[in-house]
Amino acid sequence: SSPMCATACARVCQFPARAPHAMGAKMCCSASDTGDRIEARLSVTDVSTTSSEEHVSLRLREPLTKADIVVVERTWSRALEAGTETLTVTLFKHLFAVAPDVLGLYSFKDEPNTSTSSRLQSHGARVFAAIGTAVNGLANFPGLLPVFKELGLRHVGYGVLPWHYTAFGHALMSTLRSSVGSMFNAAAAIAWSKVWHMLTDAMIQAAVLCRPQESVKKEASTHVLGDFGMHEPLTEEEIKLVQTSWAAAAGLDSETLGLILLRRVFELDPQTKQLIPLQGEPNHFASASLRAHAATVIDTIAFVVSKLDTPEEFTPQLQDLGKLHAGNGVMASHYEIIGKALLKMLEFGLSPNLFNPEIKAAWTKVCQLALTALVTNNYE
């Protein structure tokens, strides 16, 4: 996870881990690969991370501690020394750099110079007042929940979407970092990340619960069942085809394979980058939290593939994962994007005899099986 994530994608579901192994033909492994495959491999292998970053995801799942609260209070007090007017300009500068389209949500969107806008300053004053309320109330966090749930409901009417909270989180962390300098160390980043998770979780859950049920059901049926609408059960031969082709793809380790998959997802829908914690990295694929999330996605797929003959073993876990994602703003249509990306990755990465039309049809059934489990009862 990262200091900026407010969505369920930041949270990894614990499926049995799959150790790296070399089985069959490796995906994207030779100089004779197509340019597309070579580009995909280069994009995920020329990255590095530090051991300290690898622990961030685990730390964020720990409860907020008294030490965390002290760190947040101290850094907040120091940040306020710059003045809310300066902080407002800095915050929105970072926000519009991360997500330019967000400007359209604000009343000052048509003003020629937003940095001198009185409307921007007025909005910024409300933002920092809300953050101040949160900081001052961390010792009794349950008491803050009604306030921020109501705030989340109000933002639905403004057209705010779940991924906007992630973009705003990026901007807030960048603002704090530039305002307090070395005080915004790893401990501060983790402490603020925990707070941001908790606050935006409350806001997003309130927003999701108030969505019209008809639109949610329509999204689930139209988007997910539209392209993955095959309802016939998998045959024994199809299960064998899927498992054999997956063994070939799994010649790469979980992290590398997952990064290739996420690259495909981002190509299909660039906004999905906002749903995954990136630790503020300018190079998305250098983010330790994204790499960890990528490996978890692959381990989940591997778990499903290994249990295709006994779907009752993975269905409950996928249903729980879907519930978590739905409650934190992940839309049903996002699962369709992942399914498309998976098929595209396999098609480009495997030789034709390992991903022919018959095998693709079998994988499409697997996608439908998984998507049905993720969506059922979670978008109704």
C-alpha positions as CSV (number, residue, x, y, z in Angstrom):
1,S,0.0,0.0,0.0
2,S,1.1,3.6,0.0
3,P,0.5,7.0,1.5
4,M,-2.0,7.8,-1.2
5,C,-4.3,4.9,-1.5
6,A,-8.0,5.0,-0.4
7,T,-9.3,2.0,-2.3
8,A,-9.7,-1.7,-1.9
9,C,-7.0,-2.4,-4.4
10,A,-4.5,-1.3,-1.7
11,R,-5.5,-4.3,0.3
12,V,-4.3,-7.7,-0.6
13,C,-6.3,-10.8,0.0
14,Q,-4.2,-13.6,1.5
15,F,-4.3,-16.5,-1.0
16,P,-1.8,-19.3,-0.8
17,A,1.5,-17.9,-2.2
18,R,3.0,-19.5,-5.3
19,A,6.8,-19.8,-5.3
20,P,8.6,-18.8,-8.4
21,H,9.2,-21.7,-10.7
22,A,10.1,-22.5,-14.3
23,M,7.6,-24.7,-16.1
24,G,7.2,-25.0,-19.8
25,A,7.8,-22.0,-22.2
26,K,8.5,-18.8,-20.4
27,M,6.5,-15.7,-21.3
28,C,8.4,-12.9,-23.1
29,C,11.7,-14.6,-22.8
30,S,13.6,-14.4,-26.1
31,A,15.0,-11.8,-28.5
32,S,12.7,-13.2,-31.2
33,D,9.6,-12.0,-29.3
34,T,7.5,-9.3,-30.9
35,G,8.3,-5.7,-30.1
36,D,5.2,-5.5,-28.0
37,R,6.4,-8.4,-25.8
38,I,9.9,-7.0,-25.5
39,E,8.5,-3.6,-24.5
40,A,6.3,-5.3,-21.9
41,R,9.2,-7.1,-20.4
42,L,11.5,-4.1,-20.3
43,S,8.9,-2.0,-18.6
44,V,8.8,-4.3,-15.6
45,T,12.4,-5.6,-15.3
46,D,14.3,-2.3,-15.2
47,V,13.0,-1.3,-11.8
48,S,14.4,-1.4,-8.3
49,T,13.2,-1.0,-4.7
50,T,14.5,-0.7,-1.2
51,S,14.0,-3.3,1.5
52,S,12.3,-0.6,3.7
53,E,9.7,0.1,1.1
54,E,8.8,-3.6,1.0
55,H,7.4,-3.4,4.5
56,V,5.1,-0.4,3.9
57,S,2.1,-2.5,2.7
58,L,2.2,-4.7,5.8
59,R,2.6,-1.6,8.1
60,L,-0.5,0.1,6.7
61,R,-2.7,-2.9,7.7
62,E,-1.7,-2.4,11.3
63,P,-3.9,-0.2,13.6
64,L,-3.2,3.4,14.2
65,T,-1.0,3.7,17.3
66,K,-0.4,6.4,19.8
67,A,3.0,7.0,18.2
68,D,1.3,7.4,14.8
69,I,-1.1,10.0,16.3
70,V,1.8,12.0,17.8
71,V,3.7,12.0,14.5
72,V,0.6,13.1,12.6
73,E,-0.1,15.9,15.1
74,R,3.5,17.2,15.0
75,T,3.8,17.2,11.3
76,W,0.3,18.8,10.9
77,S,1.3,21.6,13.4
78,R,4.5,22.2,11.4
79,A,2.7,22.3,8.1
80,L,0.2,24.9,9.3
81,E,3.1,27.2,10.0
82,A,3.2,27.8,6.2
83,G,-0.4,29.2,6.4
84,T,-3.5,27.7,4.8
85,E,-3.3,30.0,1.8
86,T,0.1,28.7,0.8
87,L,-0.9,25.1,1.6
88,T,-4.0,25.5,-0.6
89,V,-2.0,26.7,-3.6
90,T,0.5,23.9,-3.1
91,L,-2.2,21.2,-2.6
92,F,-4.1,22.0,-5.7
93,K,-1.0,22.4,-7.8
94,H,-0.1,18.8,-6.9
95,L,-3.6,17.6,-7.4
96,F,-4.0,19.0,-10.9
97,A,-0.6,17.7,-11.8
98,V,-1.6,14.2,-10.8
99,A,-5.2,14.3,-12.2
100,P,-5.8,17.3,-14.5
101,D,-9.4,16.3,-15.2
102,V,-10.3,16.8,-11.6
103,L,-10.3,20.6,-12.2
104,G,-13.7,20.2,-13.9
105,L,-15.2,19.3,-10.5
106,Y,-14.5,22.7,-9.0
107,S,-16.4,26.0,-9.1
108,F,-13.2,27.8,-10.1
109,K,-12.5,25.6,-13.1
110,D,-13.1,28.4,-15.7
111,E,-11.0,31.0,-13.9
112,P,-7.9,32.0,-15.9
113,N,-5.5,31.8,-13.0
114,T,-6.7,29.3,-10.4
115,S,-3.7,30.0,-8.1
116,T,-5.1,33.5,-7.3
117,S,-8.8,32.4,-7.2
118,S,-10.7,33.4,-4.1
119,R,-12.9,30.4,-4.7
120,L,-9.9,28.1,-4.6
121,Q,-8.8,29.7,-1.3
122,S,-12.3,29.3,0.1
123,H,-12.4,25.6,-0.8
124,G,-8.9,25.1,0.5
125,A,-9.8,26.6,3.8
126,R,-12.7,24.0,4.1
127,V,-10.4,21.2,3.1
128,F,-7.8,22.0,5.7
129,A,-10.4,22.6,8.4
130,A,-11.7,19.1,7.7
131,I,-8.2,17.6,7.9
132,G,-7.7,19.6,11.1
133,T,-10.8,18.1,12.6
134,A,-9.5,14.6,11.8
135,V,-6.1,15.3,13.3
136,N,-7.6,16.7,16.5
137,G,-10.0,13.7,16.8
138,L,-7.7,10.8,16.1
139,A,-7.7,9.7,19.8
140,N,-11.4,9.0,19.4
141,F,-11.6,8.0,15.8
142,P,-15.0,6.4,15.9
143,G,-16.4,9.8,16.8
144,L,-15.0,11.1,13.4
145,L,-16.8,8.5,11.3
146,P,-20.2,10.2,11.1
147,V,-18.6,13.5,10.1
148,F,-16.6,12.0,7.2
149,K,-19.4,9.6,6.1
150,E,-21.6,12.7,5.7
151,L,-18.8,14.4,3.8
152,G,-18.6,11.4,1.5
153,L,-22.3,11.6,0.8
154,R,-22.1,15.3,-0.1
155,H,-19.2,14.6,-2.5
156,V,-21.4,12.1,-4.4
157,G,-23.5,15.1,-5.5
158,Y,-20.4,16.9,-6.7
159,G,-19.5,14.1,-9.0
160,V,-16.6,12.8,-7.0
161,L,-15.5,9.2,-7.7
162,P,-13.6,6.8,-5.6
163,W,-10.3,7.2,-7.5
164,H,-10.5,11.0,-6.9
165,Y,-9.7,10.3,-3.2
166,T,-6.5,8.5,-4.3
167,A,-5.5,11.4,-6.5
168,F,-6.2,13.8,-3.6
169,G,-4.2,11.6,-1.3
170,H,-1.2,11.9,-3.6
171,A,-1.5,15.6,-3.6
172,L,-1.9,15.9,0.2
173,M,1.2,13.7,0.9
174,S,3.2,15.7,-1.6
175,T,2.0,18.9,0.1
176,L,3.0,17.7,3.5
177,R,6.3,16.5,2.3
178,S,7.2,19.8,0.7
179,S,5.9,21.8,3.8
180,V,7.7,20.0,6.6
181,G,10.7,18.7,4.8
182,S,12.7,16.0,6.7
183,M,9.9,15.7,9.3
184,F,8.0,13.8,6.7
185,N,10.1,10.7,7.0
186,A,9.0,7.0,6.6
187,A,7.2,7.0,10.0
188,A,5.3,10.1,9.1
189,A,4.4,8.8,5.7
190,I,3.0,5.5,7.2
191,A,1.1,7.3,10.0
192,W,-0.5,9.7,7.6
193,S,-1.3,6.9,5.2
194,K,-3.1,5.0,7.9
195,V,-5.2,8.1,8.7
196,W,-5.9,8.7,5.0
197,H,-7.0,5.1,4.6
198,M,-9.4,5.3,7.5
199,L,-11.0,8.6,6.6
200,T,-11.5,7.9,2.9
201,D,-12.7,4.4,3.5
202,A,-15.5,5.9,5.5
203,M,-16.3,8.4,2.8
204,I,-16.2,5.9,0.0
205,Q,-18.3,3.3,1.8
206,A,-20.9,6.0,2.5
207,A,-20.9,7.0,-1.2
208,V,-21.1,3.4,-2.5
209,L,-24.0,2.6,-0.2
210,C,-26.0,5.6,-1.5
211,R,-25.6,4.7,-5.1
212,P,-28.9,3.9,-6.9
213,Q,-29.3,0.1,-6.8
214,E,-30.6,0.0,-10.4
215,S,-27.5,1.6,-11.8
216,V,-25.3,-0.7,-9.8
217,K,-27.1,-3.8,-11.0
218,K,-27.1,-2.5,-14.6
219,E,-23.3,-2.0,-14.4
220,A,-22.8,-5.5,-13.0
221,S,-24.9,-7.1,-15.8
222,T,-23.9,-4.8,-18.7
223,H,-20.2,-4.4,-18.1
224,V,-19.1,-7.7,-16.6
225,L,-21.5,-10.1,-18.2
226,G,-21.3,-8.3,-21.5
227,D,-17.9,-9.5,-22.7
228,F,-17.6,-12.5,-20.4
229,G,-21.1,-13.9,-20.7
230,M,-20.4,-17.6,-21.2
231,H,-22.4,-19.6,-18.7
232,E,-21.5,-23.1,-19.7
233,P,-19.5,-25.0,-17.0
234,L,-15.8,-25.8,-17.7
235,T,-15.2,-29.3,-19.0
236,E,-12.3,-31.4,-17.8
237,E,-10.5,-30.9,-21.1
238,E,-10.9,-27.1,-20.7
239,I,-9.6,-27.2,-17.2
240,K,-6.5,-29.1,-18.4
241,L,-6.0,-26.5,-21.2
242,V,-6.2,-23.6,-18.8
243,Q,-3.8,-25.2,-16.3
244,T,-1.3,-26.2,-19.0
245,S,-1.2,-22.7,-20.5
246,W,-0.9,-21.1,-17.1
247,A,2.0,-23.4,-16.2
248,A,3.8,-22.0,-19.3
249,A,3.0,-18.4,-18.4
250,A,4.1,-19.0,-14.8
251,G,7.7,-19.4,-15.9
252,L,8.1,-15.8,-14.7
253,D,7.8,-15.1,-11.0
254,S,4.6,-13.7,-9.6
255,E,5.8,-10.1,-9.4
256,T,7.1,-9.8,-12.9
257,L,4.0,-11.5,-14.4
258,G,1.7,-9.3,-12.3
259,L,3.5,-6.2,-13.5
260,I,3.0,-7.2,-17.1
261,L,-0.7,-7.8,-16.4
262,L,-1.1,-4.4,-14.7
263,R,0.6,-2.7,-17.6
264,R,-2.1,-4.2,-19.8
265,V,-4.8,-3.0,-17.4
266,F,-3.4,0.5,-17.4
267,E,-3.3,0.5,-21.2
268,L,-7.0,-0.5,-21.4
269,D,-8.1,2.1,-18.8
270,P,-5.4,4.6,-17.6
271,Q,-7.7,5.7,-14.7
272,T,-7.2,2.4,-13.0
273,K,-3.8,3.6,-12.0
274,Q,-5.6,5.7,-9.4
275,L,-7.0,2.5,-7.8
276,I,-3.6,1.1,-7.0
277,P,-1.2,2.5,-4.4
278,L,2.0,3.9,-6.1
279,Q,3.8,5.5,-3.2
280,G,4.1,8.8,-5.2
281,E,6.6,7.2,-7.6
282,P,6.9,9.0,-10.9
283,N,7.6,5.6,-12.5
284,H,4.6,3.6,-11.6
285,F,6.4,0.3,-12.0
286,A,9.1,1.3,-9.5
287,S,6.6,1.4,-6.7
288,A,7.2,-1.3,-4.1
289,S,3.5,-1.4,-3.2
290,L,2.5,-1.8,-6.8
291,R,5.0,-4.7,-7.2
292,A,3.6,-6.3,-4.1
293,H,0.0,-5.9,-5.3
294,A,1.0,-7.3,-8.8
295,A,2.3,-10.4,-7.2
296,T,-0.8,-10.8,-5.1
297,V,-3.0,-10.6,-8.2
298,I,-1.0,-13.4,-9.9
299,D,-1.1,-15.5,-6.8
300,T,-4.9,-15.1,-6.7
301,I,-5.2,-16.2,-10.3
302,A,-2.8,-19.1,-9.7
303,F,-5.0,-20.2,-6.7
304,V,-8.2,-20.1,-8.9
305,V,-6.5,-22.0,-11.7
306,S,-5.3,-24.7,-9.4
307,K,-8.8,-25.2,-8.0
308,L,-10.9,-25.1,-11.2
309,D,-12.0,-28.7,-10.6
310,T,-13.3,-27.7,-7.1
311,P,-14.6,-24.1,-7.5
312,E,-16.3,-24.3,-4.1
313,E,-12.8,-23.9,-2.6
314,F,-12.1,-20.5,-4.2
315,T,-15.6,-19.0,-4.6
316,P,-16.1,-17.9,-1.0
317,Q,-12.7,-16.1,-1.0
318,L,-13.4,-14.3,-4.3
319,Q,-16.8,-13.3,-2.9
320,D,-15.2,-11.8,0.2
321,L,-12.6,-10.1,-2.0
322,G,-15.3,-8.6,-4.2
323,K,-17.2,-7.4,-1.1
324,L,-14.1,-5.6,0.1
325,H,-13.5,-4.0,-3.2
326,A,-17.1,-3.0,-3.7
327,G,-17.2,-1.3,-0.3
328,N,-14.2,0.7,-1.2
329,G,-15.2,2.0,-4.6
330,V,-14.0,-0.6,-7.0
331,M,-16.6,-0.9,-9.8
332,A,-17.9,-4.1,-11.4
333,S,-16.5,-2.8,-14.8
334,H,-13.0,-2.9,-13.4
335,Y,-13.1,-6.7,-13.3
336,E,-14.0,-6.8,-17.0
337,I,-10.9,-4.7,-17.7
338,I,-8.7,-7.1,-15.7
339,G,-10.2,-10.1,-17.6
340,K,-9.5,-8.4,-20.9
341,A,-6.0,-7.6,-19.9
342,L,-5.4,-11.2,-18.7
343,L,-6.5,-12.6,-22.1
344,K,-4.4,-10.0,-24.0
345,M,-1.3,-10.8,-21.9
346,L,-1.7,-14.5,-22.4
347,E,-2.3,-14.1,-26.2
348,F,0.8,-12.0,-26.7
349,G,3.0,-13.8,-24.3
350,L,2.4,-17.4,-25.2
351,S,3.1,-19.3,-28.4
352,P,0.0,-19.9,-30.7
353,N,-0.1,-23.6,-29.7
354,L,-0.4,-22.6,-26.1
355,F,-3.1,-20.0,-26.7
356,N,-5.2,-20.9,-29.6
357,P,-9.0,-20.1,-30.0
358,E,-10.0,-23.2,-28.0
359,I,-7.7,-22.3,-25.1
360,K,-8.9,-18.6,-25.2
361,A,-12.5,-19.8,-25.0
362,A,-11.6,-21.9,-22.0
363,W,-9.9,-18.9,-20.3
364,T,-12.9,-16.7,-21.1
365,K,-15.0,-19.2,-19.1
366,V,-12.6,-18.9,-16.2
367,C,-12.8,-15.1,-16.3
368,Q,-16.6,-15.4,-16.2
369,L,-16.5,-17.8,-13.3
370,A,-14.2,-15.5,-11.3
371,L,-16.1,-12.3,-12.2
372,T,-19.4,-13.9,-11.2
373,A,-18.0,-14.8,-7.8
374,L,-16.5,-11.3,-7.3
375,V,-19.7,-9.5,-8.4
376,T,-22.5,-11.7,-7.0
377,N,-24.3,-10.1,-4.0
378,N,-21.8,-7.3,-4.0
379,Y,-23.4,-5.0,-6.5
380,E,-27.1,-5.6,-5.7
